[in-house]
């Protein structure tokens, strides 16, 4: 029995270690995303994959009757504990220190839509088809610019898990300030993306559902502050809040944000660590190794009638590539330069604006939240599929470019650190005469004893080492 318990504990420790690795969890999520794209388009698996994705599951006495693919999209992205922790004790706890990356997150969300609309507008004027329309290269469908422009919000989001995975893979020698900058920026980006979804992609239904949401929020806030938390009751309240968000017409991912923000992020009842941090750590294996990979599997599992290189010539795909690969870093770096050179704000000590270029390119990795916005922005299945394909291609391009830049930057920092360490060793090994002998061997050390008596009468001896 003890051996079995030890094996289970060891297995769980391994799972938690894998989930905590940005590198491994990011690669797992990417693997599932590519698997979904392949399974949805291979003739041997396309029908079975579509059957599974379109199988409906429902909750009795509610309007929740969704395909499995939508459950993965709406249910598995319900997060929020990490956001609360960042706001109160994490990277956003000090507004002055976080001011530049917070502004950069805003700049990084403004530039991509501008470029997206500019590129699609250009295609609608000079591309094939009637002026004001765009032709999808795979099917030849004519799409009005007004409909295509609904996707302006798709390239606004940064995928924090994937971007940190790129840093872990290619930037082992970078200073922690760059990772902290990216973490702060991506956290604010997530928050803004959630607000964007709530404002632009929600259709408000009956008002009384909001009373239910408020009641659930109050009960949750009370239960999670008890000394002994009743987890069954907490789970039921959380599920009810999620259902009521859906019924109210607000995207249910906001339920996770709501309950997360109401979870204590300070130590209480004599506990050694904040509750939000502990709960987030416990949920991390579920989030990193199950929820996000399954979401990525179904989000990219879109079927194309003709899966060909022509997809890369689609106006929508090109616009998303330009918006994420060019627009994201352009908005971030421009904002960083303006806030430090014009606004008088300061970056972390030793960090310059140009040091952030590789990490800013990594912010062009849209992935999960961009997939979600693509499915919300386009009711046309064809456009939604191409948008998600464009996000995947743009994210891979941004990851590849940032990987190269981060690797070179990491090697440069590594050489600088090695040179500084060598100089420090040389300084320690040179004595005052510059002969090159260690200074502590130039003369024997002679200890001198000084007997004395303390105030309470205790005898003491002071030893003085002199050369």
N, C-alpha and C positions, 0 to 999 in steps of 0.2 A: 504493500500500500504506500509506504513511504517513497519507494522508488517511482511508482506511478505519479504520485503528487509532485515529486521532484522533476520528473520528465515534463509534466504539464506546465510547471512553473518555468522550466527552462525554455519550453516551446513558446510560452507567452512572452518571456523576456526577449526571445529572438524576434518575434513578431513586432513587439514594440520598438526594438532597435531598428528594424527595417523600416517601419512606418516613420520613425523620427529622422531617417536619412533623406534629405532633400533630393539627393542624386537618385537613389533607388526608387522612391515613390514617384518621382517625375518620369523616370523611364518606364515604370509600370503603367502609368497613365497614358503615356505616348503609345506604348505597345497596344493597349486596349483600343485607343483611338484608331490606329492603323488597322487593327484586326476588324473593327466594326466596318470600316470602309471596304476592306477586302471581302468580308462575309456578305455584305449587302450587294456586291457586284459580281461575285463569282457565280456562274450559272448553276453550279452544283449546290450552292448554299443560300442563294439569294431568296428563294421562296421560303425556306425554313426560317431564315432570319427575320423576314418580313412578317411571317405568321406569329413568331414569338413577340416581336415588337408591337404588333397590332392586337395582341390578345388583351381583352379588357378585364380589369379588376375594379370592383366597386365596393363602396361602403354603404350599407343599407340606410335608408331614411335620409340620405344626402344626395346632392348632385354630383358627388365624386364617382364618376364612372369613366375611367381613363385607360388608354392602352398602357401596356407595361413601359413602352418607350417614354410616355409622358410622365408616368410615375417616377421613372429614373430622373427625368428632367426637373420635375416640380418637387419631388420629395427628397432626393439625395443631396440637393444643394442647400438644404435648410441648415445654415450655420450661423454663428454669432458670438460664441464664447471667446474665441480668439480676438475678435474685434473689441469686446469689452476690456479684455486684459491689456490690449495695446493702448486703448484710450486712457486707462487709469494708472497702470503701473509700467506699461511698456514703452514702445518707441514714441507714442504720442502724448505721454504724460507731461512732458516739458514742452509747452507750445513754442517757446523761444528757440529751443534747439531744433524743433521739428518744423519750423516755419518754412524754410527753403524747400525741403522735400514735399511738404503739404502743398505749397504753391506750384511746385513742379508737377504734382499729380493733376492739378487743375489744368495747367498748360498742356500736359500730355493727353488730356481728354478733349481739349478744344481744337487742337490742330488736326487730328485725324478726320473728324467729320467734315472739316473745311476741304481737305484734300479729296476725301471721298466724293463729296458733292461736285467739286471742280472736275474731277476725272470723269464722272458719269455724265455731267453736263457737256463736257467736251465730246464724248462719244456720241451723245444724243444729237450733236450738231454736225459733226464731221464723219461719223461712222456710217455704215450701211443702213438703209431703211429711211423712212420719212423723218424730217427734222422733228426733234422732240421725242423720238422713240429710240430704243436700243434693241439690238438683235442678239439673242442668246446664240452663241456659236454652235452649241451641241444640238439644239432642236430647231433653230431658226425662228423661234417665237419672237414676236414683236412686243416689247414691254414699254409702256409710257414712262417718261422720265419721272413723272410725279409718283408713280408706283415704285420705281427703282430707288427713289430718294428716301423711301421709308426706312432704308437700312443705314441711315446716317449714324445711328448709335452703335452699330455692330462693332466698329473698330475702336471704341472708346476704352474698353476694359483691358487690364493687364492680369495675366494669370500668375498669382504669387507663387504657387507651388512649382510650376514649370520654370519660371524665371529663376527662382532660388536653386532649382536643380541644375540649371545651366551654370550658375555661379559655383556650385559645389563641384561640378565636373571639370570646369576649365579655369577656375580662379582660386587655386589653393593658397596662394601667397599674397592675396590682396589684403589690405588693412581692413579691420572690422568696421571702420567708418563707412566704407562703400556698401557693405552688406546691410548695415543699419539704415543707410540712406534709402536703399532699394526696398527694405522691409517697410519703412515708414511710408514711402511713396505708394507702394502696392496696397498697403492697408487703407490709406485714404482713397485710393483708386477704387477699391472694393466697395467702400462706403458710398462713394459718389455713384458708382454703377447701380447699387441697390436703390438709391434715391431716384436715379434716372428711370429704372424699371417701374418703381412705384408711381412716378408722375406721368410717364408717357405710355406705359404698357399695362395699365390697370383700368378696368371699367367698373366703376362703383355701382353696386347693387343696393339692396335694401339696407337702410340705415341701422336697423336694430341689430345687425350682425356686429356692428362696432361696439355696441354695449356688451355683447358677449365677449368680444376680444378684450375689452377693458377689464371685465370681471376675471377672465383667465389670467391676464397680466397681474392683477392684484393678488390673486391666489398664489400664482407662481412666486411672486416676490416675497410673500409671507412664508411659503413652504421652504424655499431654499435658504432662508435665514434661520430656520430652526436648528437647534443643536444637533438633533438627530433627524436627518431629512427622510421623509417617507417617499421613497423612490417610485413606488407604484402610483401613488397619487400625483406626483410630479409628472410622471410619464403620461398619465391620462390627461392632465391639464395641458401639457405641451401639444398632444395630438389634437385636443379640442381647439386650441388656439390656431393650429395649422388649418383645420377644417373650416373654422370660422373666417379665416383670412381668405380662403378659397371661395366660400359662399359670398363674402362681401365684395368679391371682384378684385381684390388686391392680390398681387402675386404672392403665393404662400411662402416663398423663400424669406419674406420679411418676418414671418413668424419666428424664424431662428434668430434673426437680429433682435427682435423684441425681447424674447426670453433671455438671450445672451446679455443684453444691456441691463436686464433686471437681476442678473446673477451677481452676488457679492464678489468683488475683486480685491478685497482686503482680508487680512487674517481676522478671524473671529472665533469666539468660544475657545480660546487658547490654542487654536490650530497654528501649525508652523508655516503653512503656505496658503495663498489666496484660493478660495473655492473655484473661481472661474478658471484659474490656471490648472488646478487639479482635474476639473471636469474636462477641460479641453485636452489635457494629456491622455485622459482615459478614452476620450472619443477619437483621438488621432488615428489609432489603427483602423477603426471603422471608416473614418473619413478618407484616409490616404490609400488604404488597400482594398476597400470595397465600394464605398459610395462614389468617389470620384472616378475610379476606373470604369464602373458600370455606366455612370453618366456619360463618360467619354465614348464608351462602346456604342451606346444607342444614339448619341448626339451626332457622331460621324457616320453612323450606319445608314447612309442615304443612298438610294439606288439611282443610278444614272442610266438613261436609255442607251447612250453611247459613251462609254467610259474611254476617253481618248485624250491625247495631248491638246486637242482643240479646247478643252476646258480651260487651259491656261491662257487662252486668248479671249476668254469671256470678259466683256466690259466690267461685270460685277466682280469677278475674281481679280482682275487687274486693279480696279479701284480699291479693293480691300488690301491688296499687297502694298500699294503705294501708301495707303492710309496708315497701316500698321508698321511697315518696315521703315518708311520715311517720316510719316507724320508724328508718330509717337516720340522718337528721339529728338526730332526737330522741336516739338512743343516743349519737351522737358528741358533741353539744353538752353533754348532761347529764354525760357522762364528763369532758369537758374542764373543765367548771365544778367538778365534785367534785375532780378531781385538782389543780387550781390553788388553789381556795378552801379545800378541806378537807385535801387531801393534801400541800399545801405545795410542789408541783412548779411549775416555771415554763415558760411558753411562750417562743417566740423573741422577742428584743428588739423592742419596739414593737408586738407582736401581742397583741390581746385576744381573749377567748372569742367575743364577738359578731362579731368580724371573720371568724370561721370559718363563720358560718351559710351564706352562699352556696355555699362550697366543700363544706360538709357536705351540702347539698341535692344537689350534683352527685354525691356518693357514692351516691345512690339509683339511679344508672345501673347496673343489674345486668349485662345483656347476656351476653357470652360464657360466663363461668363459671356464671352462673345458668341459661343454656340447657342447659349440660352437666349441672348438678345436676338440672334438671327432667326430663331424659331418663333419668337414673339413678333418681330418686325414684319415678317413676310407671311401672309396667309397663303400666297401662291406656293405650292409645294416645290415647284421647279426653282423658283428664286431662293427659297429657304435652303434647298439642297446645295445650290451653287454657292450661296453665301457661306455655308458651313465648310464647304470644300475650300473656298477662298481663305477663310480664317485658318484652316489647317495648313495650307500651303504657305501663307504669310507667316504663320507662327514658326514653321520649320525653317524658312529663310531667315527670319530674325534670330532664331536660335543658332543657326549655323554662323551667321555674320558675327553675332555677339560672342560666340564661342571662340572664334579666331581672335577677335580683338581682346577678349578677356585673357586668353592664353598668353598673348604677347605682353599685355599689361602686367600679368602675374609674374612672368619671367623677368620683366624689367624691375618690378618691386623686389623680387628675390635677389637679383644681382646687387641692387642698391643695399639691401639688408646685409648681404654677405660681405660687401665691401666695407660697410660701417662696422660690422663685427670684426673684420680683419684689422681695421684701423684701431679699434679699441684694444685688441690683443697686443698690437705693436706698441701702443702707448703704455700698457701695463708692463711690458717686458723691457722698456728702456729706462735706465736710471737717470739721475740728474746730470751726469757727465756725458750722457748720450753714447756710452760705450756699448750698450746692448746687453748688459748683464742685468738680471732681475735685481731691483733695488733692495729687496728684503734679504739678499745674501751678501751685501757689501760689508756687513759688520755683524758680529754675533749679538744676539739679544740677551741682555742681562736683567733678570727680574730683581727688583728692590722691594723689600718688605717694610711696611710702616705700621707697627703695632699701635692700637688705640683702644678706647673704651666708649661704648655707646651710652646714650642718656639713661638707659635702664640698668647700667652696670655690666652689660654683656661685653666680653673681650672681643675685639675685632682686629683683623689684619688686612690692610690695603696693599695690593701688589701693583707696582708700577713697572711696566716694561719699557726699558730705554735702550737705545742703540749706543 
